[in-house]
Amino acid sequence: MSLTHGRRPLVFNAFLTNTVSHIHHGMWRHPDSRQARYTELELWLDLARTLERGHFDAIFFADTLGPMDVHEGGWKTSVRQGLQIPSGDPVVLLPALATVTEHLGLVATSSVAAEHPFVHARRFSTLDHLTGGRVGWNIVTGTRRSEARNLGHDDAAPHAERYAAAQEYAEVVYKLWERSWEDDAVIRDRESGRYSDETRVHAIDHVGPRYRVAGPHLAEPSPQRTPLIFQAGSSPAGRDFAARHAEGTFIAAHDPHSAAEVTADVRRRAVAHGRQADDILFIQGLTFVVGDTETEALARSAEIDEWLSDEAMLAHMSGTIGVDFAAIDLDRPIGDFTTERTQGIVAGLAAAAPDKSKTFRELTRWAWSQRVVGTPEQVADSLERWRQAGVDGVNVIYISLPGTYADFIEHVAPVLRDRGLMQREYRPGTLREKLFPGRGPRLPRRHPARQVTIAAAG
Amino acid sequence: MSLTHGRRPLVFNAFLTNTVSHIHHGMWRHPDSRQARYTELELWLDLARTLERGHFDAIFFADTLGPMDVHEGGWKTSVRQGLQIPSGDPVVLLPALATVTEHLGLVATSSVAAEHPFVHARRFSTLDHLTGGRVGWNIVTGTRRSEARNLGHDDAAPHAERYAAAQEYAEVVYKLWERSWEDDAVIRDRESGRYSDETRVHAIDHVGPRYRVAGPHLAEPSPQRTPLIFQAGSSPAGRDFAARHAEGTFIAAHDPHSAAEVTADVRRRAVAHGRQADDILFIQGLTFVVGDTETEALARSAEIDEWLSDEAMLAHMSGTIGVDFAAIDLDRPIGDFTTERTQGIVAGLAAAAPDKSKTFRELTRWAWSQRVVGTPEQVADSLERWRQAGVDGVNVIYISLPGTYADFIEHVAPVLRDRGLMQREYRPGTLREKLFPGRGPRLPRRHPARQVTIAAAG
């Protein structure tokens, strides 16, 4: 990375799901939280306005299509706790948010397992048009058994198969977005009555192991053509997919040191695939708990712990790791688990935990939230360290919705701006131009989306 | 129908697609038309505001997933003319329109062939939440070869198979919408920390010939649970599907007499399926060309004919009927075609045409638009006749977007209101309560959506 790269402001996204409780389970009960009103448009419109006022780069919606169902052998705990269920489709929130914002990036997850690529391609072209080029797509492949069972399968496909499917899916949508309509195909010639030059619009005639798609793409080219592409993969195959395709990748490193390892590895893989190291932005998930003094911040953090639901935090951990921790003794130190049945998994978590004397309860609270606790200045110091480790931005995890973002913008953002860590104003143009200034609205030619080919005829 | 039924105001929907040119092809070139800006949010927001100001009941988006490709043996004419291509996804327009309206119904087409029912069910639940219960779903089964070829098939499935698939699809989404979450499942109990009562949320465990869906539904019950259901089927199987499922059905009768035949037939079928005759609203597609005098209206109609593109109107007719009319002599009277290769089809059209001396050109202009030409009073007289024939409402086809609707609201609506043909204000409640006053927000128990069952456990 160049020195100037290290001094660019970080990217700030609000990191959410369209649900009651995303990560800090139990917080929906807090009197200040509006999370239980997630079905109402006004919550999201307010949030989008707040984020744009605070010059956040984007709002980023994670999503899943099946509940976590490992804790106590099923999904009942998830339902009881509002643990990412009930939930709503995130994609249909984006056009509503576009009506009250002008610059905010609008990023939603859409699963390769759930949507046909032809239909998905038109939907995201439409969103890119309606938002003036502010849309991002977070590609996921569907990892949960519960998702698979909602979509006609017995279990999630094996890892390699999912990434092979995602690879072909990407090729199909790239052909539709990048090759079906030439740049000058839409002429809107009122004299001759030709809306499009039909000689410059092409079928894609994709025939692959999983998909057959004739085309042409139904949508005319949108400002970005291909929406900004996010992908988060932590396995070797996932990292490789991100290295090939992603313009932004969400990471959940335990500390700047391990973030440096991931970013270096994925950037190296990207270069091996003919891309540039700075073609990918690494966005670290972090939670901020801030006070005027460190003591105040620590007191707030302790208060949050009181609100958290142990059962839901444990169910989230069980669901993510795939081991039912329902019967575990939450008050035992992590270090004690080395001889248990679950020792491999717990030991893995313990290895990442800085302090082996912490209890399992503390681990569940700490594992998914990456809490940064301190004064605004201490937060800025922490973010400097993340930036030095090669991180380009932060997915800000909420504790309380929408209060977390309002507080961050009021108390932390001014300090970050003074330190050059957060943008003061939006750059012009599409989301891609805002995040990769000077490169134009489209993907660079070295990206695989620009390298797909279709037969010349038709 | 009761006498009072015959005196209820008609339902008025704006009938559109998210595209350049829906039915009156060539009109996009007119200086007053904004159709060529269909990719911009502002056009649709303006239109929605206009429609709500004029107390239209709903905005109704038709859709297809493949271009018309019969004329000259392919889709090039469609692309050249902007004939429903390029197009955008209509579903993602709805949440944007919800932000600028309070009462307007928001109806979009979504195809059984294109969307998985589990994903579709959550998307429409989300829309119903975000809009406060104003969403309708127009069920289509996918009839075009070009659609099929975009979705992995060689051709559209046979008619009976498509309706069998639609039947199972409806069962799956009904189970998710109506049975997965009991009415009192969502408790939001901040004291106990239970968002939902997990004993009242159920898997659906649907196993059928086409779909296997475990559930539970991801979304909590929305105001209408099942969105208002539209379906337009003209074949016997289509009429039967409408009779079972539809709350609104779009018809394109040539005159009130044939409308009376359709409405009576479908209502009879509905009663045979255990529904009431007035459980289905029949919405006739009509185009209005209005002047202060009949002479002025006729002159406007002639002016519209001048703007229409013969090539595109013919391509639309070729695409709909499935016969390439590219080489036909547009100036020959319809009556002359009785000995041609295409005689069966043309004779069918000619039989429906009131005047056999009309030319083929006149037929293409007349066939899809059902033009009513006259003064506002003459339009009201015409609508009285449609209402007497059992029609409950009108899908108003645009000539120019958004001018058609603004003109209708300014010049025709006041006369219709004076005659009791159009509502003066919105009724309270969801779209279903607005269209079926006094029945509550949910489907009646006699509807098949309320009669699906799931296993009691889980």
Interface residues (C-beta under 8 A of the other chain):
Chain A: N18 V20 S21 G26 W28 R29 A36 T39 E40 L41 L45 L65 G66 P67 W75 K76 T77 V79 R80 Q81 G82 I85 P86 S87 G88 D89 V91 V92 L93 L94 P95 A96 A98 T99 V100 A114 E115 H116 F118 V119 R122 R123 S125 T126 L127 H129 L130 T131 S146 R149 N150 L151 G152 H153 W181 V186 R188 R190 G193 R194 Y195 S196 D197 E198 V201 Y211 R212 V213 A214 G215 P216 L218 A219 E220 S222 S309 E311 A312
Chain B: N18 V20 S21 G26 W28 R29 A36 T39 E40 L41 L45 L65 G66 P67 W75 K76 T77 V79 R80 Q81 G82 I85 P86 S87 G88 D89 V91 V92 L93 L94 P95 A96 A98 T99 V100 A114 E115 H116 F118 V119 R122 R123 S125 T126 L127 H129 L130 T131 S146 R149 N150 L151 G152 H153 W181 V186 R188 R190 G193 R194 Y195 S196 D197 E198 V201 Y211 R212 V213 A214 G215 P216 L218 A219 E220 S222 S309 E311 A312
